[in-house]
Amino acid sequence: MSSDAITLAFTGASGMPYGLRLLECLLRADKHVYLMVSSPAKVVIATETELKLPSRSDEIATFLTQHFGAAEGQLQVFGKEQWMAPVASGSNAPSAMVVCPCSTGSLSAIATGASNNLIERAADVMLKEQRQLILVPRETPFSAVHLEHMLTLARLGVTILPACPGFYHQPQQVSDLVDFVVARILDHLNVEHSLVSRWGA
């Protein structure tokens, strides 16, 4: 399952609607998703959305499966020290990983190979196995430290995709802005979608 799965991590940056919408779209596209939610991310979810996530990983999986109407077993959720998870080893690594939203703290840890928790380890696995890794930072302004970490990762083949929605599609509501960014992520994952119109179409 791992080679066809997509890993998704929520970290403690503002912009949780991006991550939740991405999860919804991946599940609707019949993708198997490995999800990790950091403790700060849970705080952000409670602040930015009306969702009240349970505390345990298996309960989060059940809650989100029901919330998005996913198939049973389609979504697996792993805790920060669940080192036997498939995402923790290159021998069973998924095809792609997205960190959305990606905090600058997570960006720093990934750039330096910290691997202090499962999210950081999973990203480190993607780097060493030369698999697809997409980071969606949501911060402003960026400091020189942030930019240096981004450059380091970009040179390693990581896609840095900031949560910067465009306006040429004339968005009418906040969800249109969210969909713009999620559409770009899905494009890079080669997942079909109809969230926004193509340029020139």
C-alpha positions as CSV (number, residue, x, y, z in Angstrom):
1,M,0.0,0.0,0.0
2,S,2.8,2.4,0.9
3,S,4.1,3.0,-2.6
4,D,0.7,4.1,-3.8
5,A,-0.2,6.1,-0.7
6,I,0.3,9.8,-0.1
7,T,1.5,11.1,3.3
8,L,0.0,14.3,4.6
9,A,1.1,16.2,7.6
10,F,-0.6,19.1,9.4
11,T,1.8,21.3,11.4
12,G,1.3,24.3,13.6
13,A,1.1,27.1,11.0
14,S,-2.0,29.1,10.2
15,G,-3.8,27.9,7.1
16,M,-5.5,24.7,8.3
17,P,-8.3,25.1,5.7
18,Y,-5.7,24.3,3.0
19,G,-4.7,21.1,4.7
20,L,-8.2,19.9,5.4
21,R,-9.4,20.7,1.9
22,L,-6.4,18.8,0.5
23,L,-7.2,15.8,2.6
24,E,-10.8,15.9,1.4
25,C,-9.7,16.1,-2.2
26,L,-7.3,13.2,-1.9
27,L,-9.9,11.0,-0.2
28,R,-12.4,11.9,-2.9
29,A,-9.8,10.9,-5.5
30,D,-9.6,7.5,-3.9
31,K,-6.1,8.0,-2.6
32,H,-4.9,6.1,0.4
33,V,-3.7,8.7,2.9
34,Y,-1.3,8.5,5.8
35,L,-2.0,11.5,8.0
36,M,0.0,13.0,10.9
37,V,-1.2,15.9,13.0
38,S,1.2,17.7,15.3
39,S,0.1,19.0,18.7
40,P,0.3,22.6,17.6
41,A,-1.7,21.7,14.5
42,K,-4.5,20.5,16.7
43,V,-4.6,23.9,18.4
44,V,-4.7,25.6,15.0
45,I,-7.5,23.4,13.8
46,A,-9.6,24.3,16.9
47,T,-8.8,28.0,16.3
48,E,-9.5,28.2,12.6
49,T,-12.2,25.7,12.1
50,E,-15.3,24.3,13.8
51,L,-13.8,20.8,14.0
52,K,-13.1,19.2,17.4
53,L,-10.6,16.5,16.8
54,P,-10.3,13.7,19.3
55,S,-7.0,13.2,21.0
56,R,-6.0,9.7,19.9
57,S,-4.8,8.8,16.4
58,D,-7.3,6.0,15.8
59,E,-10.1,8.2,17.0
60,I,-9.0,11.0,14.6
61,A,-8.9,8.5,11.8
62,T,-12.5,7.5,12.5
63,F,-13.7,11.1,13.0
64,L,-12.2,12.3,9.7
65,T,-13.2,9.2,7.8
66,Q,-16.8,9.9,8.8
67,H,-16.5,13.7,8.3
68,F,-15.3,13.3,4.7
69,G,-17.3,10.2,3.8
70,A,-14.1,8.2,3.1
71,A,-14.0,4.4,2.7
72,E,-13.1,2.4,5.7
73,G,-9.3,2.0,6.0
74,Q,-8.6,4.6,3.4
75,L,-7.2,7.0,6.0
76,Q,-4.6,6.1,8.6
77,V,-3.5,8.5,11.2
78,F,-0.2,8.1,13.1
79,G,1.1,9.7,16.3
80,K,4.3,11.6,16.6
81,E,6.3,8.7,18.1
82,Q,4.7,5.8,16.2
83,W,8.0,4.7,14.8
84,M,6.6,1.5,13.3
85,A,4.4,3.4,10.8
86,P,5.2,2.8,7.1
87,V,6.3,6.4,6.7
88,A,9.2,6.0,9.1
89,S,11.2,3.7,6.8
90,G,12.6,3.9,3.3
91,S,11.8,0.2,2.8
92,N,8.1,1.0,2.8
93,A,7.9,4.7,1.9
94,P,4.9,6.2,0.2
95,S,5.2,7.8,-3.2
96,A,4.7,11.4,-2.1
97,M,4.4,13.5,1.0
98,V,2.9,17.0,1.6
99,V,3.3,19.1,4.7
100,C,0.3,21.5,4.6
101,P,0.4,23.9,6.3
102,C,4.1,23.8,7.0
103,S,5.3,25.8,10.0
104,T,8.7,27.5,9.7
105,G,9.8,25.3,12.7
106,S,9.0,22.2,10.7
107,L,10.7,23.7,7.7
108,S,13.8,24.2,9.7
109,A,13.7,20.7,11.2
110,I,13.3,19.1,7.8
111,A,16.1,21.2,6.2
112,T,18.5,20.1,9.0
113,G,17.4,16.5,9.2
114,A,16.3,16.7,12.8
115,S,13.9,13.7,12.7
116,N,12.7,14.4,16.3
117,N,9.2,13.2,15.6
118,L,7.4,11.1,13.0
119,I,6.6,14.1,10.7
120,E,10.2,15.1,10.5
121,R,11.3,11.5,10.1
122,A,8.8,10.9,7.3
123,A,10.1,14.0,5.5
124,D,13.7,12.8,6.0
125,V,12.7,9.4,4.5
126,M,11.4,11.2,1.4
127,L,14.6,13.1,1.0
128,K,16.9,10.1,1.4
129,E,14.8,7.9,-0.9
130,Q,14.5,10.8,-3.4
131,R,10.7,10.7,-3.4
132,Q,8.3,13.6,-3.9
133,L,8.1,16.1,-1.0
134,I,6.0,19.2,-1.1
135,L,6.1,21.8,1.6
136,V,3.4,24.5,1.9
137,P,4.7,27.2,4.2
138,R,2.2,29.8,5.5
139,E,4.1,32.6,7.1
140,T,4.7,36.3,6.3
141,P,7.1,37.9,6.0
142,F,9.9,35.3,5.5
143,S,13.1,35.9,7.3
144,A,16.5,35.2,5.8
145,V,16.6,32.0,7.9
146,H,13.3,30.8,6.4
147,L,14.5,31.6,2.9
148,E,17.8,29.8,3.4
149,H,16.1,26.7,4.6
150,M,13.8,26.8,1.6
151,L,16.7,27.2,-0.8
152,T,18.5,24.3,0.9
153,L,15.4,22.1,0.4
154,A,14.7,23.3,-3.1
155,R,18.3,22.3,-4.1
156,L,17.5,18.8,-2.8
157,G,14.5,18.6,-5.1
158,V,11.8,19.6,-2.6
159,T,8.9,21.6,-4.0
160,I,8.3,24.7,-2.0
161,L,4.7,25.8,-2.6
162,P,3.8,28.7,-0.4
163,A,0.1,29.2,0.4
164,C,-0.2,32.2,-2.0
165,P,-3.5,32.2,-3.8
166,G,-3.9,34.0,-7.1
167,F,-6.8,36.2,-8.0
168,Y,-7.1,35.9,-11.8
169,H,-9.9,33.4,-11.4
170,Q,-11.9,36.2,-9.6
171,P,-12.6,34.4,-6.3
172,Q,-16.0,35.1,-4.8
173,Q,-15.4,33.6,-1.3
174,V,-12.6,32.4,0.9
175,S,-13.1,28.8,-0.3
176,D,-12.2,29.9,-3.8
177,L,-8.8,31.1,-2.5
178,V,-8.3,27.8,-0.6
179,D,-9.1,25.8,-3.7
180,F,-6.6,27.8,-5.7
181,V,-3.7,26.6,-3.5
182,V,-5.0,23.1,-3.1
183,A,-5.4,22.8,-6.9
184,R,-1.7,23.6,-7.4
185,I,-0.8,21.0,-4.8
186,L,-2.9,18.4,-6.6
187,D,-1.3,19.3,-9.9
188,H,2.1,18.5,-8.5
189,L,0.8,15.2,-7.2
190,N,-0.8,14.4,-10.6
191,V,-4.2,14.1,-9.0
192,E,-7.1,15.0,-11.3
193,H,-9.4,17.8,-10.0
194,S,-11.8,20.5,-11.2
195,L,-11.2,23.0,-8.4
196,V,-10.3,25.9,-10.6
197,S,-10.3,26.7,-14.3
198,R,-7.1,26.2,-16.3
199,W,-5.2,29.3,-17.5
200,G,-6.4,30.2,-20.9
201,A,-9.2,27.6,-20.9
